[in-house]
Amino acid sequence: MFEKLVNIICNYVEVEPENIHPESRFMEDLGFTSFDFMSMLGEIEDEFDVEVEQTEAANIRTVQEAVDYLETLV
């Protein structure tokens, strides 16, 4: 799950995969904008065939939090 998410993240920001860690924060460490983040969530929904709740998405700050949340959906 983590590796798949890293590959998706790399589609939205210019960060090398080896520089993305579980504790990496989307906005502060990886340089996501709100638009990037919401676009990425759309791709995640398509890739994993899940529906991300917007209220839950607002609480996701780190890559690990995203992985943990996705694991509850699949």
PyMOL Python script that loads the backbone (N, CA, C, O; Angstrom):
from pymol import cmd

cmd.read_pdbstr("""\
ATOM      1  N   MET A   1       0.835  -1.198   0.000  1.00  0.00           N
ATOM      2  CA  MET A   1       0.000   0.000   0.000  1.00  0.00           C
ATOM      3  C   MET A   1       0.876   1.257   0.000  1.00  0.00           C
ATOM      4  O   MET A   1       0.625   2.198  -0.752  1.00  0.00           O
ATOM      5  N   PHE A   2       1.909   1.260   0.855  1.00  0.00           N
ATOM      6  CA  PHE A   2       2.789   2.430   0.952  1.00  0.00           C
ATOM      7  C   PHE A   2       3.460   2.715  -0.395  1.00  0.00           C
ATOM      8  O   PHE A   2       3.506   3.862  -0.841  1.00  0.00           O
ATOM      9  N   GLU A   3       3.979   1.663  -1.039  1.00  0.00           N
ATOM     10  CA  GLU A   3       4.682   1.853  -2.313  1.00  0.00           C
ATOM     11  C   GLU A   3       3.751   2.390  -3.391  1.00  0.00           C
ATOM     12  O   GLU A   3       4.133   3.264  -4.169  1.00  0.00           O
ATOM     13  N   LYS A   4       2.514   1.861  -3.437  1.00  0.00           N
ATOM     14  CA  LYS A   4       1.551   2.354  -4.426  1.00  0.00           C
ATOM     15  C   LYS A   4       1.252   3.831  -4.190  1.00  0.00           C
ATOM     16  O   LYS A   4       1.163   4.622  -5.129  1.00  0.00           O
ATOM     17  N   LEU A   5       1.098   4.185  -2.911  1.00  0.00           N
ATOM     18  CA  LEU A   5       0.796   5.577  -2.579  1.00  0.00           C
ATOM     19  C   LEU A   5       1.966   6.485  -2.955  1.00  0.00           C
ATOM     20  O   LEU A   5       1.757   7.589  -3.460  1.00  0.00           O
ATOM     21  N   VAL A   6       3.184   6.029  -2.714  1.00  0.00           N
ATOM     22  CA  VAL A   6       4.370   6.817  -3.084  1.00  0.00           C
ATOM     23  C   VAL A   6       4.375   7.072  -4.591  1.00  0.00           C
ATOM     24  O   VAL A   6       4.674   8.183  -5.028  1.00  0.00           O
ATOM     25  N   ASN A   7       4.052   6.063  -5.378  1.00  0.00           N
ATOM     26  CA  ASN A   7       4.012   6.240  -6.832  1.00  0.00           C
ATOM     27  C   ASN A   7       2.973   7.273  -7.239  1.00  0.00           C
ATOM     28  O   ASN A   7       3.213   8.071  -8.145  1.00  0.00           O
ATOM     29  N   ILE A   8       1.822   7.262  -6.578  1.00  0.00           N
ATOM     30  CA  ILE A   8       0.782   8.248  -6.877  1.00  0.00           C
ATOM     31  C   ILE A   8       1.250   9.641  -6.465  1.00  0.00           C
ATOM     32  O   ILE A   8       1.063  10.606  -7.207  1.00  0.00           O
ATOM     33  N   ILE A   9       1.856   9.748  -5.289  1.00  0.00           N
ATOM     34  CA  ILE A   9       2.353  11.041  -4.799  1.00  0.00           C
ATOM     35  C   ILE A   9       3.312  11.657  -5.815  1.00  0.00           C
ATOM     36  O   ILE A   9       3.264  12.862  -6.062  1.00  0.00           O
ATOM     37  N   CYS A  10       4.177  10.842  -6.400  1.00  0.00           N
ATOM     38  CA  CYS A  10       5.180  11.337  -7.348  1.00  0.00           C
ATOM     39  C   CYS A  10       4.548  11.904  -8.622  1.00  0.00           C
ATOM     40  O   CYS A  10       5.207  12.636  -9.361  1.00  0.00           O
ATOM     41  N   ASN A  11       3.286  11.579  -8.885  1.00  0.00           N
ATOM     42  CA  ASN A  11       2.588  12.166 -10.024  1.00  0.00           C
ATOM     43  C   ASN A  11       2.204  13.621  -9.777  1.00  0.00           C
ATOM     44  O   ASN A  11       1.911  14.357 -10.719  1.00  0.00           O
ATOM     45  N   TYR A  12       2.206  14.039  -8.506  1.00  0.00           N
ATOM     46  CA  TYR A  12       1.691  15.362  -8.151  1.00  0.00           C
ATOM     47  C   TYR A  12       2.749  16.344  -7.670  1.00  0.00           C
ATOM     48  O   TYR A  12       2.569  17.555  -7.799  1.00  0.00           O
ATOM     49  N   VAL A  13       3.829  15.851  -7.127  1.00  0.00           N
ATOM     50  CA  VAL A  13       4.892  16.740  -6.647  1.00  0.00           C
ATOM     51  C   VAL A  13       6.238  16.214  -7.114  1.00  0.00           C
ATOM     52  O   VAL A  13       6.406  15.019  -7.360  1.00  0.00           O
ATOM     53  N   GLU A  14       7.189  17.123  -7.232  1.00  0.00           N
ATOM     54  CA  GLU A  14       8.521  16.734  -7.706  1.00  0.00           C
ATOM     55  C   GLU A  14       9.387  16.323  -6.527  1.00  0.00           C
ATOM     56  O   GLU A  14      10.249  17.073  -6.067  1.00  0.00           O
ATOM     57  N   VAL A  15       9.132  15.108  -6.052  1.00  0.00           N
ATOM     58  CA  VAL A  15       9.888  14.538  -4.942  1.00  0.00           C
ATOM     59  C   VAL A  15      10.292  13.137  -5.369  1.00  0.00           C
ATOM     60  O   VAL A  15       9.481  12.390  -5.917  1.00  0.00           O
ATOM     61  N   GLU A  16      11.541  12.784  -5.117  1.00  0.00           N
ATOM     62  CA  GLU A  16      12.011  11.444  -5.448  1.00  0.00           C
ATOM     63  C   GLU A  16      11.362  10.433  -4.500  1.00  0.00           C
ATOM     64  O   GLU A  16      11.205  10.716  -3.312  1.00  0.00           O
ATOM     65  N   PRO A  17      10.986   9.261  -5.013  1.00  0.00           N
ATOM     66  CA  PRO A  17      10.334   8.252  -4.162  1.00  0.00           C
ATOM     67  C   PRO A  17      11.108   7.930  -2.885  1.00  0.00           C
ATOM     68  O   PRO A  17      10.510   7.712  -1.831  1.00  0.00           O
ATOM     69  N   GLU A  18      12.432   7.901  -2.980  1.00  0.00           N
ATOM     70  CA  GLU A  18      13.226   7.552  -1.793  1.00  0.00           C
ATOM     71  C   GLU A  18      13.207   8.643  -0.723  1.00  0.00           C
ATOM     72  O   GLU A  18      13.649   8.421   0.404  1.00  0.00           O
ATOM     73  N   ASN A  19      12.692   9.826  -1.083  1.00  0.00           N
ATOM     74  CA  ASN A  19      12.586  10.921  -0.110  1.00  0.00           C
ATOM     75  C   ASN A  19      11.199  11.014   0.524  1.00  0.00           C
ATOM     76  O   ASN A  19      10.922  11.936   1.292  1.00  0.00           O
ATOM     77  N   ILE A  20      10.335  10.062   0.200  1.00  0.00           N
ATOM     78  CA  ILE A  20       8.994  10.030   0.793  1.00  0.00           C
ATOM     79  C   ILE A  20       8.989   8.960   1.872  1.00  0.00           C
ATOM     80  O   ILE A  20       9.271   7.791   1.611  1.00  0.00           O
ATOM     81  N   HIS A  21       8.666   9.378   3.084  1.00  0.00           N
ATOM     82  CA  HIS A  21       8.697   8.487   4.245  1.00  0.00           C
ATOM     83  C   HIS A  21       7.316   8.455   4.894  1.00  0.00           C
ATOM     84  O   HIS A  21       6.498   9.341   4.647  1.00  0.00           O
ATOM     85  N   PRO A  22       7.046   7.443   5.724  1.00  0.00           N
ATOM     86  CA  PRO A  22       5.735   7.386   6.393  1.00  0.00           C
ATOM     87  C   PRO A  22       5.393   8.668   7.152  1.00  0.00           C
ATOM     88  O   PRO A  22       4.231   9.074   7.195  1.00  0.00           O
ATOM     89  N   GLU A  23       6.402   9.306   7.751  1.00  0.00           N
ATOM     90  CA  GLU A  23       6.143  10.508   8.555  1.00  0.00           C
ATOM     91  C   GLU A  23       6.135  11.789   7.730  1.00  0.00           C
ATOM     92  O   GLU A  23       5.928  12.871   8.280  1.00  0.00           O
ATOM     93  N   SER A  24       6.360  11.687   6.407  1.00  0.00           N
ATOM     94  CA  SER A  24       6.348  12.874   5.543  1.00  0.00           C
ATOM     95  C   SER A  24       4.961  13.509   5.557  1.00  0.00           C
ATOM     96  O   SER A  24       3.947  12.830   5.396  1.00  0.00           O
ATOM     97  N   ARG A  25       4.938  14.824   5.753  1.00  0.00           N
ATOM     98  CA  ARG A  25       3.672  15.563   5.747  1.00  0.00           C
ATOM     99  C   ARG A  25       3.414  16.073   4.329  1.00  0.00           C
ATOM    100  O   ARG A  25       4.318  16.589   3.670  1.00  0.00           O
ATOM    101  N   PHE A  26       2.177  15.924   3.872  1.00  0.00           N
ATOM    102  CA  PHE A  26       1.854  16.284   2.487  1.00  0.00           C
ATOM    103  C   PHE A  26       2.162  17.746   2.179  1.00  0.00           C
ATOM    104  O   PHE A  26       2.846  18.037   1.198  1.00  0.00           O
ATOM    105  N   MET A  27       1.677  18.648   2.985  1.00  0.00           N
ATOM    106  CA  MET A  27       1.832  20.075   2.701  1.00  0.00           C
ATOM    107  C   MET A  27       3.242  20.565   3.043  1.00  0.00           C
ATOM    108  O   MET A  27       3.929  21.131   2.193  1.00  0.00           O
ATOM    109  N   GLU A  28       3.663  20.348   4.268  1.00  0.00           N
ATOM    110  CA  GLU A  28       4.906  20.933   4.760  1.00  0.00           C
ATOM    111  C   GLU A  28       6.154  20.288   4.159  1.00  0.00           C
ATOM    112  O   GLU A  28       7.101  20.992   3.809  1.00  0.00           O
ATOM    113  N   ASP A  29       6.168  18.952   4.034  1.00  0.00           N
ATOM    114  CA  ASP A  29       7.383  18.258   3.594  1.00  0.00           C
ATOM    115  C   ASP A  29       7.405  17.962   2.098  1.00  0.00           C
ATOM    116  O   ASP A  29       8.463  18.008   1.472  1.00  0.00           O
ATOM    117  N   LEU A  30       6.246  17.658   1.524  1.00  0.00           N
ATOM    118  CA  LEU A  30       6.207  17.233   0.129  1.00  0.00           C
ATOM    119  C   LEU A  30       5.780  18.342  -0.826  1.00  0.00           C
ATOM    120  O   LEU A  30       5.884  18.189  -2.043  1.00  0.00           O
ATOM    121  N   GLY A  31       5.300  19.459  -0.279  1.00  0.00           N
ATOM    122  CA  GLY A  31       4.975  20.609  -1.125  1.00  0.00           C
ATOM    123  C   GLY A  31       3.628  20.552  -1.809  1.00  0.00           C
ATOM    124  O   GLY A  31       3.423  21.231  -2.815  1.00  0.00           O
ATOM    125  N   PHE A  32       2.706  19.764  -1.291  1.00  0.00           N
ATOM    126  CA  PHE A  32       1.367  19.698  -1.868  1.00  0.00           C
ATOM    127  C   PHE A  32       0.618  21.005  -1.647  1.00  0.00           C
ATOM    128  O   PHE A  32       0.758  21.654  -0.610  1.00  0.00           O
ATOM    129  N   THR A  33      -0.176  21.375  -2.641  1.00  0.00           N
ATOM    130  CA  THR A  33      -1.173  22.432  -2.444  1.00  0.00           C
ATOM    131  C   THR A  33      -2.491  21.720  -2.133  1.00  0.00           C
ATOM    132  O   THR A  33      -2.594  20.503  -2.286  1.00  0.00           O
ATOM    133  N   SER A  34      -3.473  22.466  -1.708  1.00  0.00           N
ATOM    134  CA  SER A  34      -4.792  21.869  -1.450  1.00  0.00           C
ATOM    135  C   SER A  34      -5.340  21.226  -2.719  1.00  0.00           C
ATOM    136  O   SER A  34      -5.935  20.149  -2.675  1.00  0.00           O
ATOM    137  N   PHE A  35      -5.133  21.898  -3.850  1.00  0.00           N
ATOM    138  CA  PHE A  35      -5.620  21.365  -5.122  1.00  0.00           C
ATOM    139  C   PHE A  35      -4.911  20.055  -5.463  1.00  0.00           C
ATOM    140  O   PHE A  35      -5.551  19.089  -5.878  1.00  0.00           O
ATOM    141  N   ASP A  36      -3.573  20.023  -5.286  1.00  0.00           N
ATOM    142  CA  ASP A  36      -2.814  18.787  -5.546  1.00  0.00           C
ATOM    143  C   ASP A  36      -3.365  17.645  -4.701  1.00  0.00           C
ATOM    144  O   ASP A  36      -3.569  16.534  -5.190  1.00  0.00           O
ATOM    145  N   PHE A  37      -3.600  17.938  -3.425  1.00  0.00           N
ATOM    146  CA  PHE A  37      -4.046  16.911  -2.491  1.00  0.00           C
ATOM    147  C   PHE A  37      -5.412  16.357  -2.901  1.00  0.00           C
ATOM    148  O   PHE A  37      -5.619  15.144  -2.907  1.00  0.00           O
ATOM    149  N   MET A  38      -6.332  17.244  -3.238  1.00  0.00           N
ATOM    150  CA  MET A  38      -7.660  16.796  -3.637  1.00  0.00           C
ATOM    151  C   MET A  38      -7.609  16.026  -4.968  1.00  0.00           C
ATOM    152  O   MET A  38      -8.342  15.054  -5.151  1.00  0.00           O
ATOM    153  N   SER A  39      -6.759  16.455  -5.876  1.00  0.00           N
ATOM    154  CA  SER A  39      -6.594  15.736  -7.146  1.00  0.00           C
ATOM    155  C   SER A  39      -6.041  14.340  -6.893  1.00  0.00           C
ATOM    156  O   SER A  39      -6.486  13.364  -7.497  1.00  0.00           O
ATOM    157  N   MET A  40      -5.058  14.257  -5.986  1.00  0.00           N
ATOM    158  CA  MET A  40      -4.468  12.963  -5.658  1.00  0.00           C
ATOM    159  C   MET A  40      -5.533  12.043  -5.039  1.00  0.00           C
ATOM    160  O   MET A  40      -5.565  10.848  -5.332  1.00  0.00           O
ATOM    161  N   LEU A  41      -6.395  12.597  -4.192  1.00  0.00           N
ATOM    162  CA  LEU A  41      -7.443  11.774  -3.585  1.00  0.00           C
ATOM    163  C   LEU A  41      -8.359  11.179  -4.652  1.00  0.00           C
ATOM    164  O   LEU A  41      -8.796  10.034  -4.540  1.00  0.00           O
ATOM    165  N   GLY A  42      -8.643  11.968  -5.683  1.00  0.00           N
ATOM    166  CA  GLY A  42      -9.453  11.451  -6.792  1.00  0.00           C
ATOM    167  C   GLY A  42      -8.781  10.273  -7.473  1.00  0.00           C
ATOM    168  O   GLY A  42      -9.438   9.285  -7.799  1.00  0.00           O
ATOM    169  N   GLU A  43      -7.482  10.371  -7.688  1.00  0.00           N
ATOM    170  CA  GLU A  43      -6.747   9.268  -8.311  1.00  0.00           C
ATOM    171  C   GLU A  43      -6.718   8.049  -7.395  1.00  0.00           C
ATOM    172  O   GLU A  43      -6.832   6.914  -7.858  1.00  0.00           O
ATOM    173  N   ILE A  44      -6.565   8.288  -6.100  1.00  0.00           N
ATOM    174  CA  ILE A  44      -6.569   7.185  -5.126  1.00  0.00           C
ATOM    175  C   ILE A  44      -7.918   6.465  -5.171  1.00  0.00           C
ATOM    176  O   ILE A  44      -7.973   5.235  -5.140  1.00  0.00           O
ATOM    177  N   GLU A  45      -8.997   7.231  -5.245  1.00  0.00           N
ATOM    178  CA  GLU A  45     -10.327   6.616  -5.316  1.00  0.00           C
ATOM    179  C   GLU A  45     -10.435   5.717  -6.541  1.00  0.00           C
ATOM    180  O   GLU A  45     -10.975   4.614  -6.458  1.00  0.00           O
ATOM    181  N   ASP A  46      -9.923   6.183  -7.678  1.00  0.00           N
ATOM    182  CA  ASP A  46      -9.962   5.380  -8.903  1.00  0.00           C
ATOM    183  C   ASP A  46      -9.058   4.161  -8.798  1.00  0.00           C
ATOM    184  O   ASP A  46      -9.458   3.053  -9.155  1.00  0.00           O
ATOM    185  N   GLU A  47      -7.850   4.362  -8.311  1.00  0.00           N
ATOM    186  CA  GLU A  47      -6.847   3.296  -8.238  1.00  0.00           C
ATOM    187  C   GLU A  47      -7.273   2.166  -7.304  1.00  0.00           C
ATOM    188  O   GLU A  47      -7.106   0.991  -7.630  1.00  0.00           O
ATOM    189  N   PHE A  48      -7.819   2.522  -6.147  1.00  0.00           N
ATOM    190  CA  PHE A  48      -8.158   1.518  -5.140  1.00  0.00           C
ATOM    191  C   PHE A  48      -9.649   1.184  -5.104  1.00  0.00           C
ATOM    192  O   PHE A  48     -10.088   0.352  -4.310  1.00  0.00           O
ATOM    193  N   ASP A  49     -10.425   1.842  -5.976  1.00  0.00           N
ATOM    194  CA  ASP A  49     -11.874   1.637  -6.036  1.00  0.00           C
ATOM    195  C   ASP A  49     -12.515   1.825  -4.657  1.00  0.00           C
ATOM    196  O   ASP A  49     -13.240   0.962  -4.162  1.00  0.00           O
ATOM    197  N   VAL A  50     -12.225   2.974  -4.059  1.00  0.00           N
ATOM    198  CA  VAL A  50     -12.779   3.330  -2.755  1.00  0.00           C
ATOM    199  C   VAL A  50     -13.371   4.734  -2.850  1.00  0.00           C
ATOM    200  O   VAL A  50     -13.168   5.444  -3.835  1.00  0.00           O
ATOM    201  N   GLU A  51     -14.103   5.119  -1.813  1.00  0.00           N
ATOM    202  CA  GLU A  51     -14.618   6.477  -1.731  1.00  0.00           C
ATOM    203  C   GLU A  51     -14.053   7.124  -0.474  1.00  0.00           C
ATOM    204  O   GLU A  51     -14.306   6.671   0.642  1.00  0.00           O
ATOM    205  N   VAL A  52     -13.284   8.188  -0.674  1.00  0.00           N
ATOM    206  CA  VAL A  52     -12.666   8.904   0.442  1.00  0.00           C
ATOM    207  C   VAL A  52     -13.639   9.947   0.964  1.00  0.00           C
ATOM    208  O   VAL A  52     -14.110  10.801   0.214  1.00  0.00           O
ATOM    209  N   GLU A  53     -13.933   9.871   2.246  1.00  0.00           N
ATOM    210  CA  GLU A  53     -14.814  10.856   2.879  1.00  0.00           C
ATOM    211  C   GLU A  53     -14.043  12.165   3.039  1.00  0.00           C
ATOM    212  O   GLU A  53     -12.926  12.174   3.556  1.00  0.00           O
ATOM    213  N   GLN A  54     -14.645  13.272   2.591  1.00  0.00           N
ATOM    214  CA  GLN A  54     -13.957  14.566   2.661  1.00  0.00           C
ATOM    215  C   GLN A  54     -13.618  14.954   4.097  1.00  0.00           C
ATOM    216  O   GLN A  54     -12.572  15.550   4.352  1.00  0.00           O
ATOM    217  N   THR A  55     -14.507  14.613   5.037  1.00  0.00           N
ATOM    218  CA  THR A  55     -14.225  14.955   6.438  1.00  0.00           C
ATOM    219  C   THR A  55     -13.023  14.181   6.957  1.00  0.00           C
ATOM    220  O   THR A  55     -12.238  14.702   7.749  1.00  0.00           O
ATOM    221  N   GLU A  56     -12.880  12.932   6.510  1.00  0.00           N
ATOM    222  CA  GLU A  56     -11.716  12.127   6.913  1.00  0.00           C
ATOM    223  C   GLU A  56     -10.455  12.650   6.224  1.00  0.00           C
ATOM    224  O   GLU A  56      -9.393  12.734   6.842  1.00  0.00           O
ATOM    225  N   ALA A  57     -10.576  12.996   4.961  1.00  0.00           N
ATOM    226  CA  ALA A  57      -9.424  13.480   4.201  1.00  0.00           C
ATOM    227  C   ALA A  57      -8.821  14.729   4.839  1.00  0.00           C
ATOM    228  O   ALA A  57      -7.607  14.933   4.805  1.00  0.00           O
ATOM    229  N   ALA A  58      -9.681  15.558   5.418  1.00  0.00           N
ATOM    230  CA  ALA A  58      -9.204  16.793   6.045  1.00  0.00           C
ATOM    231  C   ALA A  58      -8.297  16.518   7.244  1.00  0.00           C
ATOM    232  O   ALA A  58      -7.519  17.382   7.646  1.00  0.00           O
ATOM    233  N   ASN A  59      -8.395  15.328   7.807  1.00  0.00           N
ATOM    234  CA  ASN A  59      -7.577  14.973   8.973  1.00  0.00           C
ATOM    235  C   ASN A  59      -6.264  14.286   8.601  1.00  0.00           C
ATOM    236  O   ASN A  59      -5.438  14.020   9.474  1.00  0.00           O
ATOM    237  N   ILE A  60      -6.069  13.999   7.327  1.00  0.00           N
ATOM    238  CA  ILE A  60      -4.856  13.291   6.893  1.00  0.00           C
ATOM    239  C   ILE A  60      -3.730  14.291   6.687  1.00  0.00           C
ATOM    240  O   ILE A  60      -3.822  15.180   5.841  1.00  0.00           O
ATOM    241  N   ARG A  61      -2.676  14.138   7.460  1.00  0.00           N
ATOM    242  CA  ARG A  61      -1.527  15.045   7.372  1.00  0.00           C
ATOM    243  C   ARG A  61      -0.270  14.358   6.830  1.00  0.00           C
ATOM    244  O   ARG A  61       0.521  14.981   6.123  1.00  0.00           O
ATOM    245  N   THR A  62      -0.086  13.075   7.160  1.00  0.00           N
ATOM    246  CA  THR A  62       1.142  12.381   6.773  1.00  0.00           C
ATOM    247  C   THR A  62       0.831  11.222   5.825  1.00  0.00           C
ATOM    248  O   THR A  62      -0.315  10.792   5.690  1.00  0.00           O
ATOM    249  N   VAL A  63       1.871  10.741   5.183  1.00  0.00           N
ATOM    250  CA  VAL A  63       1.722   9.605   4.275  1.00  0.00           C
ATOM    251  C   VAL A  63       1.213   8.390   5.050  1.00  0.00           C
ATOM    252  O   VAL A  63       0.345   7.666   4.563  1.00  0.00           O
ATOM    253  N   GLN A  64       1.744   8.162   6.246  1.00  0.00           N
ATOM    254  CA  GLN A  64       1.298   7.006   7.034  1.00  0.00           C
ATOM    255  C   GLN A  64      -0.174   7.115   7.411  1.00  0.00           C
ATOM    256  O   GLN A  64      -0.890   6.113   7.404  1.00  0.00           O
ATOM    257  N   GLU A  65      -0.633   8.316   7.738  1.00  0.00           N
ATOM    258  CA  GLU A  65      -2.053   8.495   8.045  1.00  0.00           C
ATOM    259  C   GLU A  65      -2.909   8.147   6.829  1.00  0.00           C
ATOM    260  O   GLU A  65      -3.986   7.566   6.970  1.00  0.00           O
ATOM    261  N   ALA A  66      -2.437   8.498   5.647  1.00  0.00           N
ATOM    262  CA  ALA A  66      -3.165   8.165   4.423  1.00  0.00           C
ATOM    263  C   ALA A  66      -3.198   6.653   4.217  1.00  0.00           C
ATOM    264  O   ALA A  66      -4.237   6.095   3.864  1.00  0.00           O
ATOM    265  N   VAL A  67      -2.061   5.989   4.438  1.00  0.00           N
ATOM    266  CA  VAL A  67      -1.995   4.530   4.299  1.00  0.00           C
ATOM    267  C   VAL A  67      -2.948   3.868   5.296  1.00  0.00           C
ATOM    268  O   VAL A  67      -3.707   2.968   4.936  1.00  0.00           O
ATOM    269  N   ASP A  68      -2.901   4.323   6.552  1.00  0.00           N
ATOM    270  CA  ASP A  68      -3.763   3.741   7.583  1.00  0.00           C
ATOM    271  C   ASP A  68      -5.240   3.898   7.205  1.00  0.00           C
ATOM    272  O   ASP A  68      -6.026   2.962   7.352  1.00  0.00           O
ATOM    273  N   TYR A  69      -5.605   5.079   6.721  1.00  0.00           N
ATOM    274  CA  TYR A  69      -6.993   5.325   6.340  1.00  0.00           C
ATOM    275  C   TYR A  69      -7.396   4.450   5.149  1.00  0.00           C
ATOM    276  O   TYR A  69      -8.476   3.858   5.150  1.00  0.00           O
ATOM    277  N   LEU A  70      -6.531   4.368   4.141  1.00  0.00           N
ATOM    278  CA  LEU A  70      -6.849   3.557   2.965  1.00  0.00           C
ATOM    279  C   LEU A  70      -7.023   2.089   3.338  1.00  0.00           C
ATOM    280  O   LEU A  70      -7.876   1.399   2.779  1.00  0.00           O
ATOM    281  N   GLU A  71      -6.220   1.616   4.278  1.00  0.00           N
ATOM    282  CA  GLU A  71      -6.325   0.208   4.685  1.00  0.00           C
ATOM    283  C   GLU A  71      -7.672  -0.081   5.345  1.00  0.00           C
ATOM    284  O   GLU A  71      -8.129  -1.225   5.333  1.00  0.00           O
ATOM    285  N   THR A  72      -8.314   0.937   5.918  1.00  0.00           N
ATOM    286  CA  THR A  72      -9.647   0.707   6.502  1.00  0.00           C
ATOM    287  C   THR A  72     -10.708   0.635   5.418  1.00  0.00           C
ATOM    288  O   THR A  72     -11.799   0.117   5.656  1.00  0.00           O
ATOM    289  N   LEU A  73     -10.404   1.152   4.219  1.00  0.00           N
ATOM    290  CA  LEU A  73     -11.384   1.194   3.127  1.00  0.00           C
ATOM    291  C   LEU A  73     -11.324  -0.021   2.208  1.00  0.00           C
ATOM    292  O   LEU A  73     -12.337  -0.408   1.624  1.00  0.00           O
ATOM    293  N   VAL A  74     -10.161  -0.617   2.077  1.00  0.00           N
ATOM    294  CA  VAL A  74     -10.011  -1.720   1.103  1.00  0.00           C
ATOM    295  C   VAL A  74     -10.118  -3.076   1.763  1.00  0.00           C
ATOM    296  O   VAL A  74     -10.014  -4.101   1.089  1.00  0.00           O
TER     297      VAL A  74
END
""", "prot")
cmd.dss("prot")
cmd.show_as("cartoon", "prot")
cmd.util.cbc("prot")
cmd.orient("prot")
